[in-house]
Amino acid sequence: MVFIPLSDNIPGKRTPYVVYALILVNVLVFIYEFYLDLFHPAKFNQFVNTYALIPRDIAHFENMETLVTSMFLHGGFMHIFGNMLFLFIFGNNVEDSMGHLRFFSFYMLCGFAASFLQVLVGPSVAIPNLGASGAIAGVLGAYMITYPRAKVNTLIFLGFFVMIRRVSALFFLGIWFILQLFSGVGSIANTSGGIAYFAHIGGFLAGIALCFVFRKEVRERDEWDELIYRGYG
C-alpha cells in the first residue's frame, strides 16, 4: 500500500517564503548533482562523499558541517520529488503557524535531531546519508499536532487498484509514522545502506516536541483554524 498526498484543505494565510526558498535550493543543488553525475562521475562521487553525512564521522565529531550540507543533497529524482512534494503540501501551513524565521530554525533543528538519532542507531556506519527527509519529517510531526482535523487528498495504491480519497491528517501522518517505525526496526541489522528510517523517526518526534516551542500563540491560531474548518471542512 502506497499513500501519496496531493493537497490539503487548509489555505495559507501568507506566502511561505521559507518553504519556497528551501525547495529552490534543494532543486538547484540536485541539478548540480545531476550534472556532475552525468558528465563528471568522479567529481560527483567526491561531492557526495564530501557533503553527505557519514554517521561514523559524526560519532567522532568529525565533518560536523555535513549535518547541514547533507540536508540539501538527494539521491535521485524520486527522492527529491517525494521530499519536495511533502514539504510543499505540509510546509506552508506549518510556516503559517510559526512565522518565517521561526519556521526556518525549526526546520533545521528537526534535521539535526533526525541525523543524531540515525547516528545513535548506527555510529559505525560509513555509508553517506543524504536528503531533507529528516527535517521534512519534523514538518509532518508539527502539522499533525497543529492541524489534526485537516483533510488530505490522497492518491492510494492498493496493488493494481488506484484511488483518490480524502483522509484526515491525523490518519495520514499517523500511518506514515507507524510505517517508519516498522521499517526502522526491520532495518537495524542492515548496514548496506538504504532509507534512513531512524532519521524520519527522529525528525518526526522532534517536530512534535518543537512545534509547541516555535508555533505562535495558540488562541490566535485556533480561532483561525476554526474558521478554516467551517468554510473548508
Secondary structure, DSSP 8 states (H G I E B T S, - for coil): -EEEEEEES---SS--HHHHHHHHHHHHHHHHHHHHHHH-HHHHHHHHHHHSB-HHHHHTT-STTHHHHGGG--SSHHHHHHHHHHHHHHHHHHHHHH-HHHHHHHHHHHHHHHHHHHHHH-TT--S-B--SHHHHHHHHHHHHHH-TT-EEEEEEEETTEEEEEEEEHHHHHHHHHHHHHHHHHHTTT--S----HHHHHHHHHHHHHHHHHHS--HHHHHHHHHHHHHHH-
